[in-house]
């Protein structure tokens, strides 16, 4: 991995900071504790799942919780944690999957596409990443719009789910 790419680096956007989870925040989610800097409706169910995944990764190795690209979505103005976003690391054959969620109280503000755009751009700076992709249920039109607004393109659909993706500039993305 290049010294220029840091999977755990903070990723700033105009209104958000995407930052690595701390071990304490993982423990808080798993223990149903609510720090004051979290939005009232954080964590959502998906955040609890990711906290469990991060806890397993911490237990399996010396890396910190950010080593695999899992981040919290933080409003810059308020400092509130309003969701989470992840690169499902490590890449496989140059491709890495992205997943995201924003709490209901902050939906409709454009945070999800802003966060996805930023983390996709960050991922594509890794020397071993040429494609970022996501799967989405077609019954979730808001999530479909997030991916489209973030600049990902629909690659395929089976009528229930669709695959979206984008590649590094100058690359032809594989549609795995």
N, C-alpha and C positions, 0 to 999 in steps of 0.2 A: 504494500500500500504506500502511496506517495506520502512524503512528509507534508505536502501541501493540503492533503485531505485529512480531516479529522471527523470520524463518524459521530463523535459526541459533541462537536462544536455547536455553540449557540448559533442559531440562524435568525437574524433580525429581518423584519419586514416593516412596512410603513407603520402598521398599528400593532404588530405582534412581535413577540420573541418566542422562538421555538427552542426550548432548552431541555437538556437531559433531565430525566427524573433523578432525584436523590434517593439513596437507600432508605432514608427516613420517610420520604413521600410514598415509596412502595409499601413500606410497613404500615403507614397510616391508612392507605387504601385497603390493604388486606385486613386491618384491624377495625375498620369502619370508624376511624378517627377523622375529624374534620378540622384541619387548620384554618385559621381566619382568612388566609390569602386565597382560598378556593372559592369559586363561584358557588352560590347556594346549592345548585343542582349538580355540582361535580363531586364525586366521580359518577359517570354513567356506567351502565353494565359493561360496555366494551372496555372502559378504562380499568375496571376490576379484572377483566380477563388479561389485559396487557400487563397489569401489575403482577399477576401470577406468573406470567411468562418471564418477566424481568427477574422476579425472585428466583425462578429456576435457573436462569442464566447466571445470576450472581453466585448461586450455590455451586454451579458446575465449573466456574473458573474465576481467575483473579480480576477480570475486567469489572469496571464499575457499571452501573445501570445504563449509562449512555453509550456503552461500547457497541451496541447493536443498532443504534439509530433510533431508539425510542425517545420521544420528546413530549413534553407538555406544551400546550399552546397557552401562552400568557399574554393577556392584554397589556400593552405597554403603559397605557394611561392609568389604569387602576392597579396593575400588578396582580390581578386575579387570574387564577388558572381556570381556563374555560373549555379545555378539551385536551385531546392527545392525538399524536400523529406518529407514525412509525415507518421506518424502512425495514422490511423484513430481511435482515442481514444474515448471512453474507450473500452477495450476488451469486447467481447460478448462470454460467455461460454468458456473463455480461449483463444479466437482467436482474433487477431487484423490484420487489413488490412494495407498494405503498398502501397504507391504511390510515384512516383518520376518523375523528368524531369530535363534534362540537356540542356542548350541552344545549338543551332546548332554549334556555334563557338568552343565548347569544346567536341562535340561528337566524338567518335572514339578514345578517349584517355583512356578509361577504367574507367572513373570517376563514371558512373552510377552503374556498378556492385560493385565497391569499396564502394560506399556510401550505396547501398542496403545491402551488406554483413555486414557492420558495424552497421547499424540501426537494422537489424534483430537480430544480436548478442546482442545489447543493449536491445531490446524489450524482448528478452527471459530471461533477468535477472529480469524482473518484476515478482513478485510472482503470479500474476493473469494472466500471459500469458504463454501458452504452445504451441501455434501455431501462426505463422505469414504467411499470405497468400496474394496473389495478383491476380487480373484478368488482362488479356491482350488480345487485339485483335490479332488474328492470322495473319491479314493483316499487322501487324507491327512486322516483323521478328527481327528488331534490339532490340525491347523491350523484345521479347521472349528470345533472346540471353542474354540480361542483367540478366534476372531472372535465367537462367540456369547457367551463369557464377558466379552468386552470391550464387549458391548452392541450389536454390529452385527446387522442382521437380513437374512435371506436374501431377496433380491429375485428371483432367477431361477436356473435350473439347466438345463443341456443334457444332463444324465445323466453327464457327465464332469467338468465344472467348475460351480461355483456363484459367483454374485456376491452379495456382502454389502455393506451400506452403512448409513449413518446420516446424519441432517441436523442442522443447527443448531436449537436450540429455537425453536419457532414456524414452522419451515420445513417444507414438504412436499418430501422428497427426490425428485429425478428418478431414474428407474430406467434410465439409459442403458446 
